[in-house]
Amino acid sequence: MIIPTLGCPSSCSYCWSSDEKSPVMTIETVKDVVEWLKNFRDDPVTFTFHGGEPLLAGADFYRETLSLLTEGLCHMKIAFALQTNLWKMTPELATVLAEYKIPIGSSLDGPKELNDLQRSEGYFDKMMAGYEIAKAHGLSVQFICTFTSYSVDFKEDIFDFFLDNGLTLKLHPALPSLKSDDPDKWALAPEKYGELLVYLLDKYLENMDDIVIRNINDLCRCVFTSRGTVCTYVDCMEDTFAVGPDGSIYPCYRFVGMPEWVMGNVRDHPSQEVLAESEAGKRMHQFKERVDGECKGCKHIRYCRGGCPYNAIAPTGGEIKGVDPHCVAYKRIFDEISDRFNKEMFGSFGMGMTPPQPVPPEGAKPGIMALIQKIISS
């Protein structure tokens, strides 16, 4: 993950990752990234540009950076992604990104009034203007919706907004912030998050032909493959790193800007072993050990892995005192998916020993097996 800057022109109420005084990454730092990774590992790598607002770095930065990464690391299988609020999208930037076919993630919390209440006045219109430029240049844009302690009460309106506008829905729960004086103000309680996931599972099953809810797809894949498929539900240690504007290396973009979580710097070309032996690296492994102890009796441990380390340490001021507090929500939705599947599977076998049918009888609500069939076919 490359963080060109922590600066951002927006002022979202629950943001924990922006810093208006942040510098912008230099091309020299990008060159250091290339030299660092040349001999770091031979695995495929995905570079995700994140922030702050990464488009503040400008078209020239991306024109040169994408060329340096592609040519300098040509021995690796490279993919790119970018997360942006789209405010600073221009035809020039869109042309550069389109040349590399970079998929874009943006942030949209629902209808305009609700979105702007949480993300700042004028956000919706500025984001949509950038969205139109991106679309006009053939860029793929999908949206992440952050549910807060406030907006969860409007979940029906939010779902209908995404459904009516033909938008793919990916959601995040608002998290406590290590950088805030009031870290829990907007945070979504784990119990509420679990209820939200079950609600969205039901809504998805009722509207499978008209919307995609990426989280539900990912959660189903976890259950049916017995392995994590997205970063929240995998052992991310030593497979995910973030490079801040000054070249500092962190365990994840969520830690960028916090000195106590610096693992090294790209200019020093640290090995994986050196990063693991840093104080931040050791704390990440303490979380892994905590998960192995606390979660060893959980049937979901293989594909949950205790959730996200950042989520675990944010409510405790940076100390590792437990696993991801959203564990309550994860268990709720994982149990719901597996229980429904078992009922469909064994219910079908119980009636005359006929094989389970992925398509429910006429008039019946679509079930988990129908969703799995959709996921596999796509």
N, C-alpha and C positions, 0 to 999 in steps of 0.2 A: 504494500500500500504506500503510495507516494502522496505526501501531504505538501503541495506547493506553498500553501500559506494557511494559517488559522484565521486570517481576516475574512470577514463576511459582510456584505452590504445589508443583510437582513438582521433582525433582532428578535428571533423567535423566543417566546417566553420560557420554554423549557430547555433551551440549548445549553449543552455542556462542552462544546468543542470549538468555540470561536474565540478569537482574541484580536481586537481591532488594532493592536500595536504590533501584530505579528509581521515579520519580514516575509519576503517572497523568495522562494528557492532560486538559487542561481544555476546557470547551466554548468558551472564547474562542479557543483554538488551532484548534478545528474551524471556527469562524467565519472565522478567517484562511485556512484551507484553501479554504473556499468563495470568499472574495474573491480569493484567488490564482488559482484555476482559472477564474473567470468569463471572463477574457480571455486565458487561457494558450493554449488550443487548442480547436478545435471538434469534435475527434474523439470518438467514443464512449469512455467510460471505465469501467473496472471498479475498484471500491474493494474491496480485500481487507484485512480486519482480521486482523492477525497479531500476534505477540509474540516473546518472553514469552508470557503467557497473556492474551489480549484480553478474556476475560469478567470479569477482575478489575475492569474499569472499571464494571461494574454495569448494571442494567436502565435506570436513568434516563439514563445516558450514551448508550446506544444508542437509546433512545426519542427523545432530542433530536437526536443526531447524524444519524440516518437521515432525520429530518424536514428538518434543515438542508441536508443534501446533496441530497436529492430536490427540495426546493422551490427552493433557491438555484441549482441547476445544471440546472433543468428544460429548458434549451435543448440539453442534451447527452443522448445516449442512455446511461443509467446502468445498471450492473449491480453486484451486491454478491456478496461471498463472505466466508467466515470460517474461520480455522484455529484450532482449540481442542482442548485435551485433555479438554474436557467436564466436568471436575471441578466447575466452578462453575455448571453449567447448572441453572437453576431454572424452574419453570412460568412465572414472570413474564418471565424473559429469553426463554424459548422462544416465548411469545406475541408479544413484540415482534419477534423475528426472523422468525417465521412470517408476520407481517403483510406483510413485505417479501419473503417467499419466498426467504430467503437460504440457499443451499446451504452445507453445513458439511463441512469436512475435519477429520478427527481423526487421531490417531496410535495405532497398534496394531502391535506388533512380532511378533505370533504368539500361541501358547498362553500361558496365564497365567504359568506358571513362568518361561518364557523372557522374556516381556515385562517382568515385574517385576524380573528380574535386571538388565535393561538400563535400565529406566525408573524404577525405585524401587519398593520394597515397597508394595503396596496400590493401585498405579496401575490395574491391570486392573479391579478391582471399582469403584473410583471413576469410571473412565471409562465402564464399562457402565451405572452408575446414571444418569449424565448422558445416555447414549445412549438409554436407555428414555424419559426425559423428552422428548428431542428427537423421537423417533419418535412418541410419543403426541400431539405437537402438529403432526404432519405435516411435520416438517423432514427434508430429504434429507441423509443422512450417509454419507460415504465415508471410507475409511481409507488412510493412508499408512503403509507398513511400512518401517522403517529397517533395512537389513542392515548389520551391523558385521563386523569381523574375527572376532568370536566367533560371531555368529548365522548367518553364511553356511554354517557346517558343519551347520546344521540346516535347510537350505533345503527339504528334503522335508517335514519336520514343519510348517514355516511354510506352504508351499503347501497342504498337506492341510487345515490349520486354516481357511484362507480358503475353500477349496473346500467343505469340510464344513459351514461356517456360512453359505454363500451370500453371502459378502462380496466386493465388488469389490476387487481388489488394485492398489494403486499403490505403487511402491517407490522409496526413495531409498538411495543408498550413504552410510554415515556419512562425514562429511568431517573433515579436519583443522580445528582451530579456531585462529583468530587470537587468541583470548582465553585459551587454555589453556597451562599449563606443559608439558604432555605431549600435543601436538596430534595425534599419530599413534596413540595407544593404541587407539582404537576404529575408526579410519578403515579403510575397506574398500579393499584394494589394487586398482588398475585392472585388473590381469589377472584377479583373482578376480571383479570386477564383470562383466567381459566373459563369463566362464564362466557366471556366474549368469544373465545376460540370455539366453544361448543355451539354458540349461537351462529357463528359464521360457517361452521361445518354444516349445520342444518340449512342455512340459506344457500350455501354452495350446492348441496345435493338437490335443492329445489330448482336451481337455475344453472345447472352445469353447461347447458348449451349456449349460455349467454354471457358468462363471465368466467374468469380464471382467478382463483385465490391461491397465490403461490405458496403461502404458509401452509395451507391445508394439504396441498400436493406434497410439500416437503415432509410434513409430519407423517403422512401416509407412507411415503417412501421409507422413512425411518423404521416404522413398524414392520413393513413387509420385506425389507432387506436386512433388518437387524443391524443397520449401521447408520451413523449420522450422515446427513447429506448437505447440511449447511453449517456455517461456522458456530452457531449457538450449540449445536448438538454433536460436536466432534472434539477430539483432543487436538486443540489448535497449537499446542506448544511446539516450537521449532519448525512449524509449517507456515506460520503467519508472522510477518514482521511489518512494521510501519516506519517509514523514513520521514522525519520532520523537516521543516524548511531549512534548518541549519545542518542537516545530515545526520542528526542523532537518530539512533535506531531504538524502537520501542517494540513491546510485544504485540501491539495492536494500535490502530488509529485512535482508539478511545483514550489512550494514555498520552498521546502526543501533547507536549507542552508541560508535562509534569516531570521535573528533574529526577525525582526518586525512581522513575520508571525507565530511565535511559539505560540501555544495555550496551551501548557502544556508539561508534560513529563510522559512517561509510568511508571516510578518508583514511581510516586505519585498516580497512579490509579485514575485519574480524572474522574468524572462523565460527562455525556453528558451536563448537566447544567453548570458545571464549564467550560468546553471547550467553550460553547456558550457565556459565560460571559467574556471570554478573549477578549483583544483588537482586536486580529485577528478574533475571532469569530464574534464580533460586526461588523467589517468591512465587513465580508461576508454577514451578514444580511442587511447591508446598500445597498449592491448590489441587494439583493432580493427586497428591498423596491424600489430601483431605477427602476428595471424591472417592478414592479407592476404599477408604475406611467407612465413610458415612453412607455410601450408596451401594455397598457390596451386596446387600440383600434385596435391592430393588430390581424388579424384572426388566426395567427399561434402561439399565446402566449401559448396556452395550452401544446404544444409539443415542443416549442423552449425555453421558459423561459429566453429569453434574451441572450442565448448562454453561453459562458464560462466566469466566473468571471476573471480568469487570463488574458484572451484575452482582457478583458475590462480595466484592470488596467495596463497592460504592456506598452501601448503607453503613459501613463500619469504619469510615475514615481512612480507607486504604489497607486495613488489616484483614487477614484471612481468618475468619472465625466460623465459616460455614460454606455451604455450596450456594449456588444461585438461588435467591429467595423465590424466584419464579418457579421453582421446583413444584410447588403446589399446582400451578397452572399446567406445567408440562405433564405431570401425572394425570391430571384431570382429562386432558385431550388425548393423551396416549391410551389411557384406559378406555375412553369413549370409542376411539377408533377400533381398538382390538376387540372390545366387547361386542360392538355392532357387527364386526366381521364374523366373529365366532357364532353369533346368533343366526346370521344369514347362512353361513356355511353349514352348521350342524342342524339348523332348522330345515334346510333343504334336504339334507341326508335323512332327516328323521321322517320325512313324508314319502314313504315308498322307496327310500334309498336311491332317489334320483340325483344326478349330479347337480351341484349348485348352479343357478342361472345368473349371469352377470346383468341381465336385463330383468327388472322386476315385473310382475304381472301387471296387466293394464289397470290403471287406476291407483296402483300402489306408489308410494313415494320412492324415488331412486335411493339406492342403498350404497354402502361403502364399496361393494364389489363392482358396481357400475362405475364409480369414480376411479377405482384402480384400473379398470379396463380403459378408461379414457386416458389416464396418465401413461399407461404402457403404450397405447396406440399413438400418442403424441410424442 
